[in-house]
Structures are given as structure tokens and as C-alpha cells.
Amino acid sequence: MPGEANNTVAELAEPETPRKTAARVAAVAMAVASPIITLATLLVWAGLPPEWVPRGAVTPQSAVTLTFPAVGAFLIFHRPRLNMAWLMCAGGLAAAISDLAHLLMFRFAADGAMTAAGLMRLPIQLGWAVCGVALALVLPMYSPDGRLPSRRWRPVLWLGIASMTAIFLRVVLRVPPPAGVTPYPRTIPNPLQVPAVERYAATIDLVGWSGIYTAMALAALCLALRLRHADHVGRRQIGWPLFAFSGYIVFLVAGAFVPALEWVAIAWAAAIPFAIAFAVMRYRLYGIDTVISRAFVAAGLVAVVSAVYFGAGALSGLLVSGFGEIGGIAAALFAGAFFQPLRRMLQRAVDRLLYGATGDPGVLAGRLTQAIRRGDPARALTSVVSVLRDGLAVEGVAVEVSDGEPRYVESGRVGSDPREVPLIWHGERVGRLLVGPPGPRRFPAAHNERVLATLTPYAADVAHAVRMAADLQRSRERILSTREEERRRLRRDLHDGLGQTLSAMAMTINMARLSLKNSPDAADELLRELHTGMGAVTSDIRELVYGLRPPALDDLGLAKAVRDLAGQSSLGTEVEVEVEGDLADLPAAVEVAVYRIVQEALTNIRRHAEASGARIVLQREQAVLRLLIADDGKGLPEARRAGVGLGSMRERAAELGGVCVVGGEPGAGTRVEVMLPVA
């Protein structure tokens, strides 16, 4: 309710005025007067003769005399115009006056002042009526913003006020019972009695109390409907008074059947104003959703599991009479089978009630899936952090991707000490999720864990996609750069090498033509030089061609070319070559990649491995070509850095969509394993 929050800020910013000061003085007076009156009530009670001590003097009304005025005064200090705070102060003070008048009635009767004792019925019932209307009816319907949800709820107020008035008049005008009926030494007279009303007493009691309980139940329903239609902040704000009033009504009704529960209702009534204060001071909410969630789930589990247990126990007792142990075991197993599915069902229902669609992990996953489908990986990552921030109700969420682009995406503010959640994709860590501090509508830890458990795999998938997109872009850039570098090398070699040689040969031919008639010997010498130059040109062209594609692949084929490379290896290293499958129809790019990888691996073996033997295995499968190069040398050092050669092998495999893995322990040799797809 943003408008109400703005009103709060405006009221706190208002300057001190005489009216504001008077309101605070009045609130303090009521907050101080109520406990003083309660203390006086206790003193009067302590001084009563035993025969005049009333039965059931402590009621829920007695509990509100201490807490409601104090909390109401606290709220008035912060928000002097808050009508709910004035209701709390007035209701608590009226309850204190009613309790004091109740004890004074017995005090006067014990002293023989029967007329004064009878007149005490008026303040007793007036205080009770004011307290009931203010605290049990108007206050819950006006919580938490001080307004009715709509005008349609006014009949509920009139029903409650009319019912309270009927019971008030019924008790004030009643005819006292005859002597000997009450447990007290004498019957207290009623100077205000109206005998004509007595014939309708039973009807008034039935209608009046039915109306009171109906109005109280509708007041709680009013809060429940507000909770259902409120936004996320409103749900958390309404949750406190709803939980407090609902619990009070439950224990109040239960206390009519089980007297021991009346003390729970008394203690619960004393705690209601604190729940209302938490709702009003919305910037200090204390996780009511955690309390409600666990209370509803626990109550549902206890109720259903107990019903299943006793039902199964009774049924098994009827079917297998005389075997009580078997029936108990069967009932326990049956109840246990229902426990976990029931807990999940109740938890989902409470989550949907408290948080709506935003807090439902399944709905969040659906939103995330739609967002991922509509954009590229980078935009999908932005959607991930936005949905996670909304779903977790935190101030900020960020995703950091290892070697990705973008590397870091943040929604909101994660702060200086965020929670870190690793993002794992098929056993590989692809990044981390950073979760900021809870926001104003924070969820309980259990709810956070359910949302994280549901959405983290989606975040990991998107982070992996971002990494793959970045790798693809870098691979394209490397391919483009390599192609341009190759073109520049060819241009340089053709221009500076072959071009210069051909130009010189053309000049030699011209000189030979000029000297052919006059000096045949000089022409012959020039032609011999030209022939030598032609050999150099042939060698240069061969080198250029070899740089584009090894000639051995065209002359010998891949298998024989690899064996030829193995034969050119170091004299101290025996290299064995194994070929499995048909290598005749391999793509040209695959042949070049395999040849260059084998060439680089053998160079590394010759320079670094100090190996006595090596093995090369080429294995052709239906759609994959596997290459293994292993040696028995000294292996890879523990603290190794990938050099140009190893990087070149990996890049050649990656360009074709394959994988190149280099491994080996110190002293155990080195293994180069390559897998290339074959179209």
C-alpha cells in the first residue's frame, strides 16, 4: 500500500503542533491510567472477603488492559491521526474501567452498600461493550491501514454494535435472581431493573451472542479477503493481525468447551496489539509469513495425520480384532505414507496464499522458461536475475559467468556481503549466483531454498549458454584472424619471394635476348642462371603449396602420411601406428587437423618427453574419428602452463567441433586424446 507509506513519511515529517502535542498527552494519559486502574483492581480483589471473591474474574478483557493502551500510545506518538491506535487506547481503558467496576461491585456488597453495588452494573457493561466493539470488531476490520475495505462491510459493524447493545441492555436491565441462587451471601439488587424485559431474556441472549460471534467471524473474514486480494507487501502487512485475531477467536471458542484453553485465549489477547503494531509500522516487519506458513503446515499435518492414524487404527481393529499391535503398526505405516506428500501439498498451498504467483517456484520456472525462449543468451541472463530477484524478494541478484560475455549481470544491489550459490552444469562450474540482502517483503529461509533449488538449474543452463556463445564468438574471431594472417603471409611470400624472383628472371631473359647475337657465350651463361632460378621458383611454390596442405596427404593418404611422420621422429623413440576403420573418405579439413596435431605431438615428444616409445592410434567410427597419441616419457609437470603447441592442437579440434584433451601424470607419460566429428 504505497499511499499509506507516503502518509507515514508525511506524518513523521510534520512539525510539532498543539493538536499533535495534545494527542500525545492524551495517549500517554490513557496508557498510564489503564495499568493504574488495573493495579487498583488487583488491590480491591486482594481485600475482598473470601465469600465475596468473584468466580472467573480473569478474562481476555483483563489481559488487554495492560498491552492495548501502551501499544496504542506508542503508535500515536508516531502517527497521531491513526484511528486504530485510538481504538486500542480507548478499548484497553474501557476494559480496565469495566474490571475495576466489577470488583468494586463486590466490594460495595461486602460493605453492605447494596444500592451502590447494583449501580456498578452500568460501568461494568458499558466498559465491556466499548471494549468489545472497539477491539473485537472495529479494530480487525480497520486493520492494517485504518480504513474499511469497502462500504459493503458496514452492515457487519452495525450487526456487531446492535448485538453488543442488546446484550448490554439485557444485563443492565435484568432482574436479579432470587436469594439463595447465587454463590454469594446476599443477592446484589439492580436499581435499573425492568421486569418487562425478563420474559425476552433467553431470546435476547441467543440473538445477541449469535450476532456477536457472527460479527467477530466476519471481521476475521474481512482480513482474510484483504490478504487474498492484496499485493505482496499488503499480504505481509495483513498477515500479522489476521494471524492474531484468528488465533484469538479459535481459542476463545475452544475455551467455551475446554476451560483450560481459556488461559491461552487470555495470553493470546494480550499479544494482539503487538501484531497490529508490526503491521502498522511496515518498515519493521518480522517475518509473519514464516510463522503463518509453519503454523498452517504443522496444524494441517497434525490434523490429517491424526485422522488417518486413528481411522486406520480403528479400521484395522475392526478387521483384525484381537491383534492391536498389528493394527497400530498398520496405522503408523499408513499415516507415515501420507506425511511427506501432504506436507508438500500444504506447503504449496500456503506459499500460493502468502506469496501469490510470484512466490510459487513452479510459476517462476514457467516465467523463466518463456523469457529464455524469447531472447539470446545475454538477454536470457538478464531475465534470470530479474526473475530470481522477484522470486526471492531480495534487494539484488547477480550472476557471474566464468569466461562469458557478459561476464557479470546484476539486478538491483547485492551489497558487499552477498550469499554465493555455485552454478553447476553437468558437473562443471560455469559461474556463481550472488544473492543480496532480504528486501522489505522478504521470504522465510525455507521458501528461499525452494525457489533457489527450482531456479538455479535454469540459471546454470543460461550461464553455460552464455559461455558457449562467448566461445563461439571467440572461435569465429580466431578463425577470421587466422585466415587473414594466412592471406597476409601468402601475399608477402608471393610478393617478396616469388614475385621478386620472377621479375629477376624476366630481366635475365631480356639480357639473354640482347646478347644472343653478339655474345652467344654470355647468353648461354645467362640461360644457365635462369635455369637455376627456375629451380628456386619451383622450391618456393612447393613450400607455398605445402603450407596450404601437406602434400603427403594427397600423395600417401592420411594413414601412410601419419606413418611417414612417425618414421621421421627421433631415433631414440620407437613410434607404433595403429589404424582402425576406413580413412579414405575423410573431409579434407579433418585430414589436415589430424596431420598437424600428430606433427605437433611428435615434435613435443622429441623435444620434451624423453620417451623410449610412443603409440599413435587412429580409429574411425561411423560419425567420429578418434586419435590417441601416448608416450612413456616423463609426463607433464604438476605446475604446467599450456604453450603454443598445446593451444594449437586444442584450437584445431575446436574449429571442427571436436575435443582435444591432453593429460598425464609426472613420470607416467603423456596422452593426447582427440575426437573429431565426421560428417
Secondary structure, DSSP 8 states (H G I E B T S, - for coil): -HHHHHHHHHHHHS---HHHHHHHHHHHHHHHHHHHHHHHHHHHHHTS-GGG--TT---HHHHHHHHHHHHHHHHHHH-TT-HHHHHHHHHHHHHHHHHHHHHHHHHHHHHT-HHHHHHTHHHHHHHHHHHIIIIIIIHHHHTTTTS-S-GGGHHHHHHHHHHHHHHHHHHHT-----TTSSSSSS----TT--HHHHTTHHHHHHHHHHHHHHHHHHHHHHHHHHHHHS-HHHHHHHHHHHHHHHHHHHHHHHHHH-GGGHHHHHHHHHHHHHHHHHHHSGGG---HHHHHHHHHHHHHHHHHHHHHHHHHHHHHHHHTTT-HHHHHHHHHHHHHHHHHHHHHHHHHHHHHHHHTTTT-HHHHHHHHHHHHHHS-HHHHHHHHHHHHHHHHTBSEEEEEETT-SSSEEEEE---SS-EEEEEEETTEEEEEEEE--B-TT---HHHHHHHHHHHHHHHHHHHHHHHHHHHHHHHHHHHHHHHHHHHHHHHHIIIIIIIHHHHHHHHHHHHHHHHTTT-HHHHHHHHHHHHHHHHHHHHHHHHHHHHHS-HHHHHH-HHHHHHHHHHTS-TT-EEEEEEES--TT--HHHHHHHHHHHHHHHHHIIIII--SEEEEEEEE-SSEEEEEEEE-SS---SS----HHHHHHHHHHHHTT-EEEEE--TTS--EEEEEEE--
